[in-house]
Amino acid sequence: MKFHAETSERGAKPPQASSIPSRNGTVREATGAAATFLSGRFQQWFENRLPLSDHVTLTQRTVYILPTRPGLMLGVTLLVLLVASINYQLNLGYLLTFLLAGSALVGMHVSHATLRGLAMNLIAPSARYAGATATFDVTLTNARRTARYGIGVSVLTPQDMGGQKSRERHWAWTDVPAQGASVVQVAFTPRQRGLHRLPTLTAETRFPLGTFRVWTVWRPAAQMLVYPAPEPSPPPLPPGEPRSGGTAAPVRAQSTGEFDGVRAYRRGDPMKLVVWKKAVNALSSDGAGGTLVVRDTQQAQRHELWLDFMQANAVGTEQKLARLCAWILQADKLGLDYGLRLPGLEIKPASGEAHKRQCLEALALC
């Protein structure tokens, strides 16, 4: 019995080595997730301490500086040169070491002074659609008599405070002339509709040697309205409803989104009412000049086009708002009078750019 027990112990299989890398990978993933979480919380706490302002002048307290990787390598090199010069009593080694150290020290002061005293002013952007790139201008003003070089402005993304690579962001670089100003355009992509504050910005420079990174963090106070993204291929416009007191049957929308009822073109009719498709069809059928026809506005006045939230046959609130947004753009392109019905809000039928913006703002804030 003892012999069989020893044999079974000797023949036992060792633990599989494939489980070790998987455990190491799990530990690395957990460590990375914890570092990302802590970095995000620190960045959020840091940003909440910043004041909200669309105009900021950088001072000694708002400009930060740290050595870059080339700067750290330069420091290690200077240390090696100093130790070698001491051991071998090299006068030229001392000269080279202190010459490089002095250049790095001067570069640190020049780099810090590039941002210190710079004034930045932000111009709030107009409304955009969700998912579309939004750009806004940032004006950099230099009041001193020397120019500032190599200044970049970008949106501060998450985990930037935790040492992530800044080269992954999209920078807008510029040089600011002496006693002058320079304008850069910063772009970002809003993902959700509504009224949102502009993202936190950062300005950075590594001029002149690249051994030090000097940066600042700026929290704008401006807000931007984001419309819902229009549906790519919306269905035709809904049928028109008879006006109050009318007895006519509702007018059905055709596949092109146009209402029935046309008449011959009269002098003075707006060109946006011309039905070009019918004119092209008449020209292709007889080969002669076709007669222009326009939509019958008198017939359209007997009906009202209502874009109703409850009649937008889509799944989910965001899909319905996207369809209503596409219908608003389509009705405005056709020059039609249209109204908008939302839960708790009703906008009377009208047309024009102001009416379109009013409807789109209602969709954004719904």
C-alpha positions as CSV (number, residue, x, y, z in Angstrom):
1,M,0.0,0.0,0.0
2,K,2.9,2.3,0.8
3,F,4.5,1.5,-2.5
4,H,1.4,2.4,-4.5
5,A,1.0,5.6,-2.6
6,E,4.5,6.7,-3.4
7,T,4.0,5.8,-7.0
8,S,0.9,7.8,-7.3
9,E,2.6,10.8,-5.8
10,R,5.6,10.5,-8.2
11,G,3.2,10.1,-11.2
12,A,1.1,13.1,-10.3
13,K,1.0,15.7,-13.1
14,P,2.5,19.1,-12.4
15,P,0.2,22.1,-12.7
16,Q,-0.3,23.4,-16.2
17,A,2.0,26.2,-17.1
18,S,-0.7,27.8,-19.3
19,S,-2.5,29.0,-16.2
20,I,0.3,31.2,-15.1
21,P,0.3,33.6,-18.1
22,S,-3.5,33.9,-17.8
23,R,-3.2,34.8,-14.2
24,N,-0.5,37.3,-14.9
25,G,-2.6,38.8,-17.7
26,T,-5.6,39.1,-15.3
27,V,-3.5,40.8,-12.7
28,R,-2.2,43.2,-15.3
29,E,-5.7,44.0,-16.5
30,A,-6.9,44.5,-12.9
31,T,-4.0,46.8,-12.2
32,G,-4.5,48.8,-15.4
33,A,-8.2,49.2,-14.6
34,A,-7.5,50.4,-11.1
35,A,-4.9,52.9,-12.3
36,T,-7.3,54.2,-14.9
37,F,-10.1,54.5,-12.3
38,L,-7.9,56.4,-9.9
39,S,-6.5,58.6,-12.7
40,G,-10.0,59.5,-13.8
41,R,-11.2,60.3,-10.3
42,F,-8.1,62.5,-9.7
43,Q,-8.7,64.3,-13.0
44,Q,-12.3,64.9,-12.1
45,W,-11.4,66.2,-8.7
46,F,-8.8,68.5,-10.3
47,E,-11.1,69.9,-12.9
48,N,-13.9,70.6,-10.4
49,R,-11.5,72.9,-8.5
50,L,-10.9,75.0,-11.6
51,P,-13.0,78.2,-12.1
52,L,-15.3,78.5,-15.1
53,S,-14.3,81.3,-17.4
54,D,-14.2,82.0,-21.2
55,H,-11.2,84.3,-20.7
56,V,-8.1,83.4,-18.8
57,T,-4.6,84.9,-18.3
58,L,-2.0,82.3,-17.4
59,T,0.0,83.1,-14.2
60,Q,2.7,81.4,-12.1
61,R,0.0,79.4,-10.2
62,T,-1.8,78.1,-13.3
63,V,1.2,76.9,-15.3
64,Y,2.8,73.5,-14.5
65,I,6.1,72.0,-15.6
66,L,7.6,68.5,-15.5
67,P,10.6,67.0,-17.4
68,T,9.8,64.8,-20.4
69,R,11.4,61.4,-21.2
70,P,14.2,63.1,-23.2
71,G,14.7,65.4,-20.2
72,L,15.0,62.5,-17.8
73,M,17.5,60.8,-20.1
74,L,19.5,64.1,-20.3
75,G,19.6,64.2,-16.5
76,V,20.9,60.6,-16.3
77,T,23.5,61.4,-19.0
78,L,24.7,64.5,-17.0
79,L,25.0,62.4,-13.9
80,V,27.1,59.8,-15.7
81,L,29.3,62.5,-17.2
82,L,29.7,64.1,-13.8
83,V,30.7,60.8,-12.1
84,A,33.2,60.0,-14.9
85,S,34.7,63.5,-14.8
86,I,35.2,63.2,-11.0
87,N,36.8,59.7,-11.3
88,Y,39.1,60.5,-14.1
89,Q,39.7,64.2,-13.3
90,L,38.6,65.4,-16.8
91,N,38.5,69.2,-17.0
92,L,36.8,69.0,-20.4
93,G,34.3,66.6,-18.9
94,Y,33.4,69.1,-16.2
95,L,33.1,71.8,-18.9
96,L,30.8,69.7,-21.1
97,T,28.7,68.6,-18.1
98,F,28.0,72.0,-16.7
99,L,27.6,73.5,-20.2
100,L,24.8,71.0,-20.9
101,A,23.3,71.4,-17.4
102,G,23.2,75.2,-17.9
103,S,21.6,74.9,-21.3
104,A,18.9,72.6,-19.8
105,L,18.3,75.1,-17.0
106,V,17.9,78.0,-19.3
107,G,15.6,76.0,-21.5
108,M,13.4,75.2,-18.5
109,H,13.0,79.0,-17.8
110,V,12.3,79.8,-21.4
111,S,9.8,77.0,-21.7
112,H,7.9,78.1,-18.6
113,A,7.9,81.7,-19.8
114,T,6.4,80.7,-23.1
115,L,3.0,80.1,-21.5
116,R,3.3,82.4,-18.5
117,G,1.5,85.7,-19.1
118,L,-0.4,84.4,-22.2
119,A,-4.1,85.4,-22.5
120,M,-6.6,83.0,-24.0
121,N,-10.1,83.9,-25.1
122,L,-12.7,81.4,-26.3
123,I,-15.5,82.1,-28.8
124,A,-18.5,79.8,-28.2
125,P,-19.5,77.7,-31.2
126,S,-23.0,77.5,-32.7
127,A,-25.3,74.5,-32.4
128,R,-24.3,71.2,-34.0
129,Y,-25.8,67.8,-34.6
130,A,-24.8,64.9,-32.4
131,G,-22.0,62.8,-33.9
132,A,-20.8,65.7,-36.1
133,T,-17.5,67.4,-35.5
134,A,-17.8,70.8,-33.7
135,T,-15.1,73.4,-34.0
136,F,-14.6,76.6,-32.0
137,D,-11.9,79.3,-32.0
138,V,-9.5,80.1,-29.3
139,T,-7.6,83.4,-29.5
140,L,-4.1,83.6,-28.0
141,T,-2.9,87.1,-27.1
142,N,0.7,88.0,-26.4
143,A,1.3,91.3,-24.7
144,R,5.1,91.1,-24.3
145,R,7.7,92.2,-26.9
146,T,9.0,88.8,-27.8
147,A,7.2,86.1,-29.7
148,R,6.0,82.8,-28.3
149,Y,6.7,79.6,-30.2
150,G,5.4,76.1,-30.3
151,I,2.1,76.4,-28.4
152,G,-0.5,73.7,-28.8
153,V,-4.2,73.7,-27.7
154,S,-6.3,70.5,-27.4
155,V,-9.2,69.0,-25.6
156,L,-8.3,67.4,-22.3
157,T,-9.3,63.7,-22.6
158,P,-9.8,61.3,-19.7
159,Q,-6.6,59.8,-18.1
160,D,-4.5,62.7,-19.4
161,M,-3.6,63.6,-15.8
162,G,-2.4,60.1,-15.3
163,G,0.5,60.1,-17.7
164,Q,-1.2,58.9,-20.9
165,K,0.5,59.8,-24.2
166,S,-0.6,63.3,-25.2
167,R,0.4,62.6,-28.8
168,E,-2.8,60.5,-29.2
169,R,-4.9,63.7,-29.1
170,H,-5.4,66.2,-31.9
171,W,-3.4,69.3,-31.3
172,A,-3.7,72.7,-32.9
173,W,-0.2,74.3,-32.9
174,T,0.6,78.0,-33.5
175,D,3.2,80.7,-32.9
176,V,2.0,83.9,-31.2
177,P,3.8,87.0,-32.6
178,A,5.2,89.8,-30.3
179,Q,2.4,92.1,-29.1
180,G,0.0,90.3,-31.3
181,A,-2.6,87.5,-31.4
182,S,-3.1,84.1,-33.0
183,V,-6.3,82.1,-33.5
184,V,-6.4,78.3,-33.4
185,Q,-9.4,76.0,-34.0
186,V,-10.1,73.2,-31.6
187,A,-12.4,70.3,-32.7
188,F,-14.3,67.7,-30.7
189,T,-17.3,65.4,-31.4
190,P,-20.4,65.7,-29.1
191,R,-22.0,62.3,-28.7
192,Q,-25.3,63.2,-27.0
193,R,-28.0,65.8,-27.7
194,G,-28.8,68.5,-25.2
195,L,-27.1,71.6,-23.7
196,H,-23.5,70.7,-22.9
197,R,-20.7,72.7,-21.5
198,L,-17.6,72.8,-23.7
199,P,-14.9,70.3,-22.8
200,T,-11.9,71.1,-20.6
201,L,-9.0,72.4,-22.7
202,T,-5.2,72.2,-22.2
203,A,-2.4,74.3,-23.7
204,E,1.1,72.9,-23.9
205,T,4.6,73.8,-25.1
206,R,8.0,72.0,-25.1
207,F,9.9,74.9,-26.7
208,P,12.9,75.3,-27.0
209,L,14.7,72.0,-26.2
210,G,11.9,69.5,-25.6
211,T,13.3,68.5,-22.3
212,F,10.5,70.0,-20.2
213,R,6.7,69.9,-20.7
214,V,4.9,73.0,-19.7
215,W,1.1,72.9,-19.7
216,T,-2.1,74.4,-18.2
217,V,-5.6,73.3,-17.8
218,W,-8.6,75.6,-18.7
219,R,-12.2,75.0,-18.0
220,P,-14.5,77.1,-20.2
221,A,-17.9,78.4,-19.1
222,A,-19.5,78.5,-22.5
223,Q,-22.2,76.0,-23.4
224,M,-23.2,74.5,-26.7
225,L,-26.5,73.1,-27.9
226,V,-26.4,69.7,-29.6
227,Y,-29.3,68.7,-31.9
228,P,-30.3,65.0,-32.3
229,A,-28.6,63.3,-35.2
230,P,-31.1,63.1,-38.1
231,E,-32.1,59.7,-39.3
232,P,-30.1,58.7,-42.4
233,S,-33.1,57.3,-44.5
234,P,-36.3,58.6,-43.0
235,P,-39.8,57.6,-44.3
236,P,-41.9,60.1,-46.2
237,L,-43.5,63.0,-44.4
238,P,-46.7,62.2,-42.6
239,P,-50.0,63.2,-44.2
240,G,-51.3,66.7,-43.7
241,E,-54.2,67.3,-41.3
242,P,-57.2,69.5,-42.1
243,R,-57.2,72.8,-40.4
244,S,-59.7,73.4,-37.6
245,G,-63.2,73.7,-39.1
246,G,-62.1,72.2,-42.4
247,T,-63.9,69.2,-43.9
248,A,-61.4,68.2,-46.5
249,A,-59.7,64.8,-46.3
250,P,-56.1,64.8,-45.2
251,V,-53.6,65.1,-48.0
252,R,-51.3,62.1,-48.4
253,A,-47.6,62.6,-48.8
254,Q,-45.9,61.1,-51.8
255,S,-42.8,59.1,-51.7
256,T,-40.7,62.2,-52.3
257,G,-42.2,64.0,-49.4
258,E,-44.2,66.5,-51.6
259,F,-47.9,67.3,-51.2
260,D,-50.3,66.7,-54.0
261,G,-51.7,69.6,-56.0
262,V,-49.7,71.7,-58.5
263,R,-50.5,74.5,-60.9
264,A,-48.8,76.3,-63.8
265,Y,-45.9,78.6,-62.9
266,R,-46.8,82.3,-62.6
267,R,-44.5,85.2,-62.7
268,G,-43.4,86.1,-59.2
269,D,-43.7,82.6,-57.8
270,P,-40.7,81.6,-55.6
271,M,-38.4,79.2,-57.2
272,K,-38.4,76.9,-54.2
273,L,-42.0,76.0,-55.0
274,V,-41.2,74.7,-58.5
275,V,-41.6,71.0,-58.9
276,W,-38.5,70.3,-61.0
277,K,-39.2,66.6,-61.2
278,K,-42.4,67.1,-63.2
279,A,-40.7,69.6,-65.5
280,V,-37.9,67.2,-66.2
281,N,-40.4,64.4,-66.9
282,A,-42.4,66.6,-69.3
283,L,-39.2,67.6,-71.1
284,S,-38.1,64.0,-71.5
285,S,-41.5,62.9,-72.8
286,D,-42.1,65.4,-75.6
287,G,-38.6,66.6,-76.2
288,A,-39.7,70.2,-76.1
289,G,-39.5,72.8,-73.4
290,G,-41.7,71.6,-70.5
291,T,-44.1,73.9,-68.6
292,L,-42.9,74.7,-65.1
293,V,-45.4,73.8,-62.4
294,V,-45.4,74.8,-58.7
295,R,-47.0,73.5,-55.7
296,D,-50.5,74.8,-55.1
297,T,-50.2,76.9,-51.9
298,Q,-53.9,77.5,-51.8
299,Q,-54.5,73.8,-51.4
300,A,-51.7,73.6,-48.9
301,Q,-53.3,76.3,-46.8
302,R,-56.3,74.1,-46.3
303,H,-54.1,71.5,-44.5
304,E,-51.5,71.6,-41.8
305,L,-48.4,69.4,-41.6
306,W,-47.8,68.3,-38.1
307,L,-44.7,66.4,-37.0
308,D,-46.0,64.5,-34.0
309,F,-43.8,62.6,-31.6
310,M,-46.5,60.0,-31.0
311,Q,-46.8,59.3,-34.8
312,A,-43.1,58.8,-35.4
313,N,-43.1,55.0,-35.7
314,A,-39.7,54.3,-34.2
315,V,-38.4,52.2,-31.3
316,G,-37.1,54.3,-28.5
317,T,-37.1,58.0,-27.7
318,E,-33.8,58.9,-29.4
319,Q,-34.9,57.1,-32.6
320,K,-38.2,59.1,-32.7
321,L,-36.3,62.4,-32.1
322,A,-33.9,61.4,-34.9
323,R,-36.8,60.8,-37.3
324,L,-38.5,64.1,-36.3
325,C,-35.2,65.9,-36.9
326,A,-34.9,64.4,-40.4
327,W,-38.6,65.4,-41.1
328,I,-37.9,69.0,-40.0
329,L,-34.9,69.3,-42.4
330,Q,-36.9,67.7,-45.2
331,A,-39.9,70.0,-44.7
332,D,-37.7,73.1,-44.5
333,K,-35.9,72.1,-47.7
334,L,-39.3,71.8,-49.5
335,G,-40.4,75.2,-48.1
336,L,-43.5,73.8,-46.3
337,D,-45.2,75.1,-43.2
338,Y,-45.0,72.5,-40.5
339,G,-45.7,72.3,-36.8
340,L,-44.1,70.1,-34.1
341,R,-45.8,68.2,-31.3
342,L,-43.7,66.9,-28.4
343,P,-44.7,65.7,-24.9
344,G,-45.7,68.8,-23.1
345,L,-44.9,71.2,-26.0
346,E,-46.6,72.2,-29.2
347,I,-45.1,74.6,-31.8
348,K,-47.5,76.0,-34.3
349,P,-47.0,75.5,-38.1
350,A,-44.6,78.0,-39.7
351,S,-41.6,78.1,-42.0
352,G,-38.2,79.7,-42.2
353,E,-34.8,79.5,-40.6
354,A,-36.0,80.8,-37.2
355,H,-38.8,78.3,-37.0
356,K,-36.5,75.4,-37.9
357,R,-34.0,76.4,-35.2
358,Q,-36.9,76.6,-32.7
359,C,-38.0,73.1,-33.6
360,L,-34.5,71.7,-33.4
361,E,-33.9,73.3,-30.1
362,A,-37.1,71.8,-28.8
363,L,-35.8,68.4,-29.9
364,A,-32.5,68.9,-28.3
365,L,-33.9,69.9,-24.9
366,C,-36.8,67.4,-25.0
